[in-house]
Amino acid sequence: MKITGAYGPATYRKMFLATVVFAAVASCTDPDLPEGPYPPGVDPRGESVDGIEVGNRLMEAGEYELAINAFTRAALEQGMTTEILTSIGTANLGLGRLRQAEELLRRAVEGDPDWPVAWNNLGVLLMEKGEYPEASKVFEKAYALDNGESDAIRDNLRLALAKIENPDNNDVQEKEELKLVRRGEGDFVIRKTP
């Protein structure tokens, strides 16, 4: 069947698809929603999800750019806290933006010099840059502040000391991976891409 008229076949096809989409959207309406042409508003009684928690979940998924956006939104609500500085710096480290990561992580350790997470993640950055002596001192400080309770910080310190003794030995780094830590459960691991 050939369609003739003022419109060509492509126009009729687009109108048909638009009708199908409109019908599909109309069938998905919730009967509890108010009638009207406007979409439902925001529930003022609803609770928003903490931006830091969203960012941490995105970090675990390897979505560093999205994590930076989540941490930035959290900073708008909470201010640029040490935790947010550390989180954004760690996400930049995951993206390979070492200069930005270092600036943020150094600001974090200046802001809260007693928080071992920031010190550990700064140490991981220094290891990535190949600055093993400074990294080992940073890991020692993080380990001391943590009272030796974190296996991740201990492993990072051990790896840094091994790299100082033999910086040309890459076998140690292939067997062991640097571990980034965060506040709360879990830790992040920096993995070398094959």
PyMOL commands that place a pseudoatom at each C-alpha (Angstrom):
pseudoatom trace, name=CA, resn=MET, resi=1, chain=A, elem=C, hetatm=0, pos=[0.000, 0.000, 0.000]
pseudoatom trace, name=CA, resn=LYS, resi=2, chain=A, elem=C, hetatm=0, pos=[1.420, 3.347, -0.983]
pseudoatom trace, name=CA, resn=ILE, resi=3, chain=A, elem=C, hetatm=0, pos=[0.657, 6.390, 1.125]
pseudoatom trace, name=CA, resn=THR, resi=4, chain=A, elem=C, hetatm=0, pos=[0.143, 9.596, -0.820]
pseudoatom trace, name=CA, resn=GLY, resi=5, chain=A, elem=C, hetatm=0, pos=[-0.727, 13.081, 0.209]
pseudoatom trace, name=CA, resn=ALA, resi=6, chain=A, elem=C, hetatm=0, pos=[0.965, 16.208, 1.437]
pseudoatom trace, name=CA, resn=TYR, resi=7, chain=A, elem=C, hetatm=0, pos=[3.443, 14.235, 3.544]
pseudoatom trace, name=CA, resn=GLY, resi=8, chain=A, elem=C, hetatm=0, pos=[6.011, 11.700, 2.407]
pseudoatom trace, name=CA, resn=PRO, resi=9, chain=A, elem=C, hetatm=0, pos=[6.439, 8.153, 3.797]
pseudoatom trace, name=CA, resn=ALA, resi=10, chain=A, elem=C, hetatm=0, pos=[9.158, 9.269, 6.244]
pseudoatom trace, name=CA, resn=THR, resi=11, chain=A, elem=C, hetatm=0, pos=[6.814, 11.799, 7.830]
pseudoatom trace, name=CA, resn=TYR, resi=12, chain=A, elem=C, hetatm=0, pos=[4.067, 9.206, 8.272]
pseudoatom trace, name=CA, resn=ARG, resi=13, chain=A, elem=C, hetatm=0, pos=[6.569, 6.815, 9.818]
pseudoatom trace, name=CA, resn=LYS, resi=14, chain=A, elem=C, hetatm=0, pos=[7.659, 9.473, 12.328]
pseudoatom trace, name=CA, resn=MET, resi=15, chain=A, elem=C, hetatm=0, pos=[4.042, 10.275, 13.195]
pseudoatom trace, name=CA, resn=PHE, resi=16, chain=A, elem=C, hetatm=0, pos=[3.316, 6.574, 13.696]
pseudoatom trace, name=CA, resn=LEU, resi=17, chain=A, elem=C, hetatm=0, pos=[6.345, 6.165, 15.992]
pseudoatom trace, name=CA, resn=ALA, resi=18, chain=A, elem=C, hetatm=0, pos=[5.339, 9.263, 17.952]
pseudoatom trace, name=CA, resn=THR, resi=19, chain=A, elem=C, hetatm=0, pos=[1.839, 7.824, 18.418]
pseudoatom trace, name=CA, resn=VAL, resi=20, chain=A, elem=C, hetatm=0, pos=[3.272, 4.492, 19.608]
pseudoatom trace, name=CA, resn=VAL, resi=21, chain=A, elem=C, hetatm=0, pos=[5.593, 6.246, 22.095]
pseudoatom trace, name=CA, resn=PHE, resi=22, chain=A, elem=C, hetatm=0, pos=[2.753, 8.430, 23.361]
pseudoatom trace, name=CA, resn=ALA, resi=23, chain=A, elem=C, hetatm=0, pos=[0.523, 5.379, 23.841]
pseudoatom trace, name=CA, resn=ALA, resi=24, chain=A, elem=C, hetatm=0, pos=[3.303, 3.538, 25.683]
pseudoatom trace, name=CA, resn=VAL, resi=25, chain=A, elem=C, hetatm=0, pos=[3.917, 6.463, 28.029]
pseudoatom trace, name=CA, resn=ALA, resi=26, chain=A, elem=C, hetatm=0, pos=[0.203, 6.883, 28.652]
pseudoatom trace, name=CA, resn=SER, resi=27, chain=A, elem=C, hetatm=0, pos=[-0.129, 3.219, 29.613]
pseudoatom trace, name=CA, resn=CYS, resi=28, chain=A, elem=C, hetatm=0, pos=[2.590, 3.582, 32.259]
pseudoatom trace, name=CA, resn=THR, resi=29, chain=A, elem=C, hetatm=0, pos=[0.771, 6.126, 34.366]
pseudoatom trace, name=CA, resn=ASP, resi=30, chain=A, elem=C, hetatm=0, pos=[0.239, 5.447, 38.013]
pseudoatom trace, name=CA, resn=PRO, resi=31, chain=A, elem=C, hetatm=0, pos=[-3.416, 5.696, 39.109]
pseudoatom trace, name=CA, resn=ASP, resi=32, chain=A, elem=C, hetatm=0, pos=[-2.298, 7.255, 42.416]
pseudoatom trace, name=CA, resn=LEU, resi=33, chain=A, elem=C, hetatm=0, pos=[-0.791, 10.271, 40.683]
pseudoatom trace, name=CA, resn=PRO, resi=34, chain=A, elem=C, hetatm=0, pos=[-2.884, 13.420, 40.347]
pseudoatom trace, name=CA, resn=GLU, resi=35, chain=A, elem=C, hetatm=0, pos=[-4.473, 14.082, 36.987]
pseudoatom trace, name=CA, resn=GLY, resi=36, chain=A, elem=C, hetatm=0, pos=[-3.160, 16.954, 34.938]
pseudoatom trace, name=CA, resn=PRO, resi=37, chain=A, elem=C, hetatm=0, pos=[-0.651, 17.857, 32.289]
pseudoatom trace, name=CA, resn=TYR, resi=38, chain=A, elem=C, hetatm=0, pos=[2.231, 18.465, 34.701]
pseudoatom trace, name=CA, resn=PRO, resi=39, chain=A, elem=C, hetatm=0, pos=[4.641, 15.864, 36.042]
pseudoatom trace, name=CA, resn=PRO, resi=40, chain=A, elem=C, hetatm=0, pos=[4.489, 15.111, 39.764]
pseudoatom trace, name=CA, resn=GLY, resi=41, chain=A, elem=C, hetatm=0, pos=[6.590, 17.333, 41.954]
pseudoatom trace, name=CA, resn=VAL, resi=42, chain=A, elem=C, hetatm=0, pos=[9.275, 16.466, 44.453]
pseudoatom trace, name=CA, resn=ASP, resi=43, chain=A, elem=C, hetatm=0, pos=[8.066, 14.896, 47.666]
pseudoatom trace, name=CA, resn=PRO, resi=44, chain=A, elem=C, hetatm=0, pos=[9.165, 17.384, 50.343]
pseudoatom trace, name=CA, resn=ARG, resi=45, chain=A, elem=C, hetatm=0, pos=[8.892, 14.646, 52.983]
pseudoatom trace, name=CA, resn=GLY, resi=46, chain=A, elem=C, hetatm=0, pos=[11.257, 12.367, 51.051]
pseudoatom trace, name=CA, resn=GLU, resi=47, chain=A, elem=C, hetatm=0, pos=[14.826, 11.976, 52.201]
pseudoatom trace, name=CA, resn=SER, resi=48, chain=A, elem=C, hetatm=0, pos=[17.722, 12.509, 49.862]
pseudoatom trace, name=CA, resn=VAL, resi=49, chain=A, elem=C, hetatm=0, pos=[20.568, 10.046, 49.661]
pseudoatom trace, name=CA, resn=ASP, resi=50, chain=A, elem=C, hetatm=0, pos=[23.856, 11.234, 51.122]
pseudoatom trace, name=CA, resn=GLY, resi=51, chain=A, elem=C, hetatm=0, pos=[26.137, 12.416, 48.302]
pseudoatom trace, name=CA, resn=ILE, resi=52, chain=A, elem=C, hetatm=0, pos=[29.181, 10.875, 49.960]
pseudoatom trace, name=CA, resn=GLU, resi=53, chain=A, elem=C, hetatm=0, pos=[27.515, 7.461, 50.078]
pseudoatom trace, name=CA, resn=VAL, resi=54, chain=A, elem=C, hetatm=0, pos=[26.527, 7.773, 46.412]
pseudoatom trace, name=CA, resn=GLY, resi=55, chain=A, elem=C, hetatm=0, pos=[30.082, 8.784, 45.544]
pseudoatom trace, name=CA, resn=ASN, resi=56, chain=A, elem=C, hetatm=0, pos=[31.543, 5.850, 47.466]
pseudoatom trace, name=CA, resn=ARG, resi=57, chain=A, elem=C, hetatm=0, pos=[29.270, 3.426, 45.640]
pseudoatom trace, name=CA, resn=LEU, resi=58, chain=A, elem=C, hetatm=0, pos=[30.296, 4.943, 42.312]
pseudoatom trace, name=CA, resn=MET, resi=59, chain=A, elem=C, hetatm=0, pos=[33.963, 4.628, 43.324]
pseudoatom trace, name=CA, resn=GLU, resi=60, chain=A, elem=C, hetatm=0, pos=[33.442, 0.931, 44.040]
pseudoatom trace, name=CA, resn=ALA, resi=61, chain=A, elem=C, hetatm=0, pos=[31.914, 0.588, 40.578]
pseudoatom trace, name=CA, resn=GLY, resi=62, chain=A, elem=C, hetatm=0, pos=[34.903, 2.332, 38.979]
pseudoatom trace, name=CA, resn=GLU, resi=63, chain=A, elem=C, hetatm=0, pos=[32.794, 5.328, 37.891]
pseudoatom trace, name=CA, resn=TYR, resi=64, chain=A, elem=C, hetatm=0, pos=[35.258, 7.971, 39.069]
pseudoatom trace, name=CA, resn=GLU, resi=65, chain=A, elem=C, hetatm=0, pos=[33.905, 10.885, 37.013]
pseudoatom trace, name=CA, resn=LEU, resi=66, chain=A, elem=C, hetatm=0, pos=[30.371, 10.330, 38.321]
pseudoatom trace, name=CA, resn=ALA, resi=67, chain=A, elem=C, hetatm=0, pos=[31.789, 9.920, 41.831]
pseudoatom trace, name=CA, resn=ILE, resi=68, chain=A, elem=C, hetatm=0, pos=[33.434, 13.350, 41.562]
pseudoatom trace, name=CA, resn=ASN, resi=69, chain=A, elem=C, hetatm=0, pos=[30.039, 14.818, 40.629]
pseudoatom trace, name=CA, resn=ALA, resi=70, chain=A, elem=C, hetatm=0, pos=[28.402, 13.146, 43.647]
pseudoatom trace, name=CA, resn=PHE, resi=71, chain=A, elem=C, hetatm=0, pos=[31.136, 14.343, 46.014]
pseudoatom trace, name=CA, resn=THR, resi=72, chain=A, elem=C, hetatm=0, pos=[30.848, 17.860, 44.576]
pseudoatom trace, name=CA, resn=ARG, resi=73, chain=A, elem=C, hetatm=0, pos=[27.092, 17.879, 45.252]
pseudoatom trace, name=CA, resn=ALA, resi=74, chain=A, elem=C, hetatm=0, pos=[27.826, 16.708, 48.802]
pseudoatom trace, name=CA, resn=ALA, resi=75, chain=A, elem=C, hetatm=0, pos=[30.281, 19.596, 49.166]
pseudoatom trace, name=CA, resn=LEU, resi=76, chain=A, elem=C, hetatm=0, pos=[27.512, 22.043, 48.278]
pseudoatom trace, name=CA, resn=GLU, resi=77, chain=A, elem=C, hetatm=0, pos=[25.477, 20.735, 51.220]
pseudoatom trace, name=CA, resn=GLN, resi=78, chain=A, elem=C, hetatm=0, pos=[28.236, 20.057, 53.779]
pseudoatom trace, name=CA, resn=GLY, resi=79, chain=A, elem=C, hetatm=0, pos=[31.083, 22.303, 52.710]
pseudoatom trace, name=CA, resn=MET, resi=80, chain=A, elem=C, hetatm=0, pos=[34.510, 21.162, 51.580]
pseudoatom trace, name=CA, resn=THR, resi=81, chain=A, elem=C, hetatm=0, pos=[35.248, 18.839, 54.482]
pseudoatom trace, name=CA, resn=THR, resi=82, chain=A, elem=C, hetatm=0, pos=[38.358, 16.707, 54.820]
pseudoatom trace, name=CA, resn=GLU, resi=83, chain=A, elem=C, hetatm=0, pos=[36.343, 13.636, 53.874]
pseudoatom trace, name=CA, resn=ILE, resi=84, chain=A, elem=C, hetatm=0, pos=[35.093, 15.268, 50.679]
pseudoatom trace, name=CA, resn=LEU, resi=85, chain=A, elem=C, hetatm=0, pos=[38.576, 16.530, 49.775]
pseudoatom trace, name=CA, resn=THR, resi=86, chain=A, elem=C, hetatm=0, pos=[39.940, 13.020, 50.273]
pseudoatom trace, name=CA, resn=SER, resi=87, chain=A, elem=C, hetatm=0, pos=[37.126, 11.473, 48.264]
pseudoatom trace, name=CA, resn=ILE, resi=88, chain=A, elem=C, hetatm=0, pos=[37.496, 13.839, 45.298]
pseudoatom trace, name=CA, resn=GLY, resi=89, chain=A, elem=C, hetatm=0, pos=[41.269, 13.445, 45.410]
pseudoatom trace, name=CA, resn=THR, resi=90, chain=A, elem=C, hetatm=0, pos=[40.929, 9.661, 45.446]
pseudoatom trace, name=CA, resn=ALA, resi=91, chain=A, elem=C, hetatm=0, pos=[38.520, 9.746, 42.500]
pseudoatom trace, name=CA, resn=ASN, resi=92, chain=A, elem=C, hetatm=0, pos=[41.002, 11.907, 40.570]
pseudoatom trace, name=CA, resn=LEU, resi=93, chain=A, elem=C, hetatm=0, pos=[43.691, 9.369, 41.411]
pseudoatom trace, name=CA, resn=GLY, resi=94, chain=A, elem=C, hetatm=0, pos=[41.474, 6.660, 39.947]
pseudoatom trace, name=CA, resn=LEU, resi=95, chain=A, elem=C, hetatm=0, pos=[41.208, 8.734, 36.753]
pseudoatom trace, name=CA, resn=GLY, resi=96, chain=A, elem=C, hetatm=0, pos=[44.982, 9.156, 36.607]
pseudoatom trace, name=CA, resn=ARG, resi=97, chain=A, elem=C, hetatm=0, pos=[44.842, 12.893, 37.320]
pseudoatom trace, name=CA, resn=LEU, resi=98, chain=A, elem=C, hetatm=0, pos=[47.795, 12.812, 39.674]
pseudoatom trace, name=CA, resn=ARG, resi=99, chain=A, elem=C, hetatm=0, pos=[48.367, 16.563, 39.959]
pseudoatom trace, name=CA, resn=GLN, resi=100, chain=A, elem=C, hetatm=0, pos=[44.765, 17.322, 40.956]
pseudoatom trace, name=CA, resn=ALA, resi=101, chain=A, elem=C, hetatm=0, pos=[44.679, 14.301, 43.261]
pseudoatom trace, name=CA, resn=GLU, resi=102, chain=A, elem=C, hetatm=0, pos=[47.871, 15.335, 45.032]
pseudoatom trace, name=CA, resn=GLU, resi=103, chain=A, elem=C, hetatm=0, pos=[46.668, 18.888, 45.587]
pseudoatom trace, name=CA, resn=LEU, resi=104, chain=A, elem=C, hetatm=0, pos=[43.381, 17.704, 47.091]
pseudoatom trace, name=CA, resn=LEU, resi=105, chain=A, elem=C, hetatm=0, pos=[44.914, 14.956, 49.243]
pseudoatom trace, name=CA, resn=ARG, resi=106, chain=A, elem=C, hetatm=0, pos=[47.561, 17.314, 50.625]
pseudoatom trace, name=CA, resn=ARG, resi=107, chain=A, elem=C, hetatm=0, pos=[44.817, 19.801, 51.516]
pseudoatom trace, name=CA, resn=ALA, resi=108, chain=A, elem=C, hetatm=0, pos=[42.953, 16.962, 53.236]
pseudoatom trace, name=CA, resn=VAL, resi=109, chain=A, elem=C, hetatm=0, pos=[45.899, 15.960, 55.440]
pseudoatom trace, name=CA, resn=GLU, resi=110, chain=A, elem=C, hetatm=0, pos=[46.480, 19.621, 56.318]
pseudoatom trace, name=CA, resn=GLY, resi=111, chain=A, elem=C, hetatm=0, pos=[42.798, 19.996, 57.229]
pseudoatom trace, name=CA, resn=ASP, resi=112, chain=A, elem=C, hetatm=0, pos=[42.742, 16.928, 59.478]
pseudoatom trace, name=CA, resn=PRO, resi=113, chain=A, elem=C, hetatm=0, pos=[46.256, 15.706, 60.233]
pseudoatom trace, name=CA, resn=ASP, resi=114, chain=A, elem=C, hetatm=0, pos=[44.920, 12.946, 62.510]
pseudoatom trace, name=CA, resn=TRP, resi=115, chain=A, elem=C, hetatm=0, pos=[42.813, 11.100, 59.913]
pseudoatom trace, name=CA, resn=PRO, resi=116, chain=A, elem=C, hetatm=0, pos=[44.657, 7.982, 58.688]
pseudoatom trace, name=CA, resn=VAL, resi=117, chain=A, elem=C, hetatm=0, pos=[42.474, 7.510, 55.574]
pseudoatom trace, name=CA, resn=ALA, resi=118, chain=A, elem=C, hetatm=0, pos=[43.693, 10.756, 54.002]
pseudoatom trace, name=CA, resn=TRP, resi=119, chain=A, elem=C, hetatm=0, pos=[47.310, 9.903, 54.808]
pseudoatom trace, name=CA, resn=ASN, resi=120, chain=A, elem=C, hetatm=0, pos=[46.984, 6.413, 53.327]
pseudoatom trace, name=CA, resn=ASN, resi=121, chain=A, elem=C, hetatm=0, pos=[45.425, 7.667, 50.096]
pseudoatom trace, name=CA, resn=LEU, resi=122, chain=A, elem=C, hetatm=0, pos=[48.149, 10.324, 49.789]
pseudoatom trace, name=CA, resn=GLY, resi=123, chain=A, elem=C, hetatm=0, pos=[50.680, 7.521, 50.180]
pseudoatom trace, name=CA, resn=VAL, resi=124, chain=A, elem=C, hetatm=0, pos=[49.033, 5.553, 47.381]
pseudoatom trace, name=CA, resn=LEU, resi=125, chain=A, elem=C, hetatm=0, pos=[49.303, 8.636, 45.169]
pseudoatom trace, name=CA, resn=LEU, resi=126, chain=A, elem=C, hetatm=0, pos=[52.992, 9.010, 45.987]
pseudoatom trace, name=CA, resn=MET, resi=127, chain=A, elem=C, hetatm=0, pos=[53.557, 5.342, 45.136]
pseudoatom trace, name=CA, resn=GLU, resi=128, chain=A, elem=C, hetatm=0, pos=[51.880, 5.920, 41.776]
pseudoatom trace, name=CA, resn=LYS, resi=129, chain=A, elem=C, hetatm=0, pos=[54.290, 8.796, 41.181]
pseudoatom trace, name=CA, resn=GLY, resi=130, chain=A, elem=C, hetatm=0, pos=[57.272, 6.635, 42.154]
pseudoatom trace, name=CA, resn=GLU, resi=131, chain=A, elem=C, hetatm=0, pos=[58.131, 8.715, 45.234]
pseudoatom trace, name=CA, resn=TYR, resi=132, chain=A, elem=C, hetatm=0, pos=[58.735, 5.697, 47.464]
pseudoatom trace, name=CA, resn=PRO, resi=133, chain=A, elem=C, hetatm=0, pos=[60.655, 7.296, 50.376]
pseudoatom trace, name=CA, resn=GLU, resi=134, chain=A, elem=C, hetatm=0, pos=[57.988, 9.947, 50.973]
pseudoatom trace, name=CA, resn=ALA, resi=135, chain=A, elem=C, hetatm=0, pos=[55.245, 7.356, 50.450]
pseudoatom trace, name=CA, resn=SER, resi=136, chain=A, elem=C, hetatm=0, pos=[56.740, 5.111, 53.136]
pseudoatom trace, name=CA, resn=LYS, resi=137, chain=A, elem=C, hetatm=0, pos=[56.824, 8.015, 55.624]
pseudoatom trace, name=CA, resn=VAL, resi=138, chain=A, elem=C, hetatm=0, pos=[53.223, 8.869, 54.805]
pseudoatom trace, name=CA, resn=PHE, resi=139, chain=A, elem=C, hetatm=0, pos=[52.159, 5.220, 55.253]
pseudoatom trace, name=CA, resn=GLU, resi=140, chain=A, elem=C, hetatm=0, pos=[54.046, 5.063, 58.570]
pseudoatom trace, name=CA, resn=LYS, resi=141, chain=A, elem=C, hetatm=0, pos=[52.118, 8.107, 59.783]
pseudoatom trace, name=CA, resn=ALA, resi=142, chain=A, elem=C, hetatm=0, pos=[48.809, 6.616, 58.598]
pseudoatom trace, name=CA, resn=TYR, resi=143, chain=A, elem=C, hetatm=0, pos=[49.623, 3.291, 60.265]
pseudoatom trace, name=CA, resn=ALA, resi=144, chain=A, elem=C, hetatm=0, pos=[50.541, 5.012, 63.536]
pseudoatom trace, name=CA, resn=LEU, resi=145, chain=A, elem=C, hetatm=0, pos=[47.360, 7.138, 63.497]
pseudoatom trace, name=CA, resn=ASP, resi=146, chain=A, elem=C, hetatm=0, pos=[45.316, 3.996, 62.872]
pseudoatom trace, name=CA, resn=ASN, resi=147, chain=A, elem=C, hetatm=0, pos=[47.044, 2.208, 65.791]
pseudoatom trace, name=CA, resn=GLY, resi=148, chain=A, elem=C, hetatm=0, pos=[48.069, -0.577, 63.433]
pseudoatom trace, name=CA, resn=GLU, resi=149, chain=A, elem=C, hetatm=0, pos=[44.473, -1.750, 62.974]
pseudoatom trace, name=CA, resn=SER, resi=150, chain=A, elem=C, hetatm=0, pos=[44.231, -1.485, 59.172]
pseudoatom trace, name=CA, resn=ASP, resi=151, chain=A, elem=C, hetatm=0, pos=[45.569, -4.372, 57.109]
pseudoatom trace, name=CA, resn=ALA, resi=152, chain=A, elem=C, hetatm=0, pos=[45.353, -2.219, 53.968]
pseudoatom trace, name=CA, resn=ILE, resi=153, chain=A, elem=C, hetatm=0, pos=[47.636, 0.474, 55.412]
pseudoatom trace, name=CA, resn=ARG, resi=154, chain=A, elem=C, hetatm=0, pos=[50.077, -2.158, 56.704]
pseudoatom trace, name=CA, resn=ASP, resi=155, chain=A, elem=C, hetatm=0, pos=[50.227, -3.826, 53.278]
pseudoatom trace, name=CA, resn=ASN, resi=156, chain=A, elem=C, hetatm=0, pos=[50.806, -0.466, 51.586]
pseudoatom trace, name=CA, resn=LEU, resi=157, chain=A, elem=C, hetatm=0, pos=[53.613, 0.349, 54.025]
pseudoatom trace, name=CA, resn=ARG, resi=158, chain=A, elem=C, hetatm=0, pos=[55.237, -3.019, 53.433]
pseudoatom trace, name=CA, resn=LEU, resi=159, chain=A, elem=C, hetatm=0, pos=[55.058, -2.515, 49.656]
pseudoatom trace, name=CA, resn=ALA, resi=160, chain=A, elem=C, hetatm=0, pos=[56.557, 0.990, 49.913]
pseudoatom trace, name=CA, resn=LEU, resi=161, chain=A, elem=C, hetatm=0, pos=[59.452, -0.297, 52.021]
pseudoatom trace, name=CA, resn=ALA, resi=162, chain=A, elem=C, hetatm=0, pos=[60.062, -3.109, 49.530]
pseudoatom trace, name=CA, resn=LYS, resi=163, chain=A, elem=C, hetatm=0, pos=[60.151, -0.575, 46.680]
pseudoatom trace, name=CA, resn=ILE, resi=164, chain=A, elem=C, hetatm=0, pos=[62.708, 1.539, 48.569]
pseudoatom trace, name=CA, resn=GLU, resi=165, chain=A, elem=C, hetatm=0, pos=[64.985, -1.478, 49.010]
pseudoatom trace, name=CA, resn=ASN, resi=166, chain=A, elem=C, hetatm=0, pos=[64.704, -2.484, 45.371]
pseudoatom trace, name=CA, resn=PRO, resi=167, chain=A, elem=C, hetatm=0, pos=[62.940, 0.118, 43.176]
pseudoatom trace, name=CA, resn=ASP, resi=168, chain=A, elem=C, hetatm=0, pos=[63.649, -1.850, 39.967]
pseudoatom trace, name=CA, resn=ASN, resi=169, chain=A, elem=C, hetatm=0, pos=[61.829, -4.954, 41.207]
pseudoatom trace, name=CA, resn=ASN, resi=170, chain=A, elem=C, hetatm=0, pos=[58.354, -4.854, 39.662]
pseudoatom trace, name=CA, resn=ASP, resi=171, chain=A, elem=C, hetatm=0, pos=[57.503, -8.414, 40.735]
pseudoatom trace, name=CA, resn=VAL, resi=172, chain=A, elem=C, hetatm=0, pos=[56.386, -7.196, 44.157]
pseudoatom trace, name=CA, resn=GLN, resi=173, chain=A, elem=C, hetatm=0, pos=[53.991, -4.675, 42.639]
pseudoatom trace, name=CA, resn=GLU, resi=174, chain=A, elem=C, hetatm=0, pos=[52.501, -7.225, 40.258]
pseudoatom trace, name=CA, resn=LYS, resi=175, chain=A, elem=C, hetatm=0, pos=[51.737, -9.603, 43.136]
pseudoatom trace, name=CA, resn=GLU, resi=176, chain=A, elem=C, hetatm=0, pos=[50.378, -6.975, 45.486]
pseudoatom trace, name=CA, resn=GLU, resi=177, chain=A, elem=C, hetatm=0, pos=[48.080, -4.087, 44.758]
pseudoatom trace, name=CA, resn=LEU, resi=178, chain=A, elem=C, hetatm=0, pos=[47.890, -0.753, 46.496]
pseudoatom trace, name=CA, resn=LYS, resi=179, chain=A, elem=C, hetatm=0, pos=[44.788, -0.301, 48.603]
pseudoatom trace, name=CA, resn=LEU, resi=180, chain=A, elem=C, hetatm=0, pos=[42.884, 2.936, 48.980]
pseudoatom trace, name=CA, resn=VAL, resi=181, chain=A, elem=C, hetatm=0, pos=[40.759, 3.123, 52.076]
pseudoatom trace, name=CA, resn=ARG, resi=182, chain=A, elem=C, hetatm=0, pos=[37.606, 5.074, 52.811]
pseudoatom trace, name=CA, resn=ARG, resi=183, chain=A, elem=C, hetatm=0, pos=[35.605, 5.879, 55.871]
pseudoatom trace, name=CA, resn=GLY, resi=184, chain=A, elem=C, hetatm=0, pos=[33.193, 3.086, 56.655]
pseudoatom trace, name=CA, resn=GLU, resi=185, chain=A, elem=C, hetatm=0, pos=[33.216, -0.489, 55.469]
pseudoatom trace, name=CA, resn=GLY, resi=186, chain=A, elem=C, hetatm=0, pos=[35.226, -1.640, 52.485]
pseudoatom trace, name=CA, resn=ASP, resi=187, chain=A, elem=C, hetatm=0, pos=[38.280, -0.314, 50.799]
pseudoatom trace, name=CA, resn=PHE, resi=188, chain=A, elem=C, hetatm=0, pos=[39.264, 0.674, 47.304]
pseudoatom trace, name=CA, resn=VAL, resi=189, chain=A, elem=C, hetatm=0, pos=[42.042, -1.044, 45.412]
pseudoatom trace, name=CA, resn=ILE, resi=190, chain=A, elem=C, hetatm=0, pos=[44.179, 0.538, 42.707]
pseudoatom trace, name=CA, resn=ARG, resi=191, chain=A, elem=C, hetatm=0, pos=[44.663, -2.088, 40.020]
pseudoatom trace, name=CA, resn=LYS, resi=192, chain=A, elem=C, hetatm=0, pos=[47.087, -1.898, 37.147]
pseudoatom trace, name=CA, resn=THR, resi=193, chain=A, elem=C, hetatm=0, pos=[45.304, -2.266, 33.825]
pseudoatom trace, name=CA, resn=PRO, resi=194, chain=A, elem=C, hetatm=0, pos=[46.718, -5.081, 31.673]
for i in range(1, 194): cmd.bond("trace and resi %d" % i, "trace and resi %d" % (i + 1))
show_as sticks, trace
zoom trace
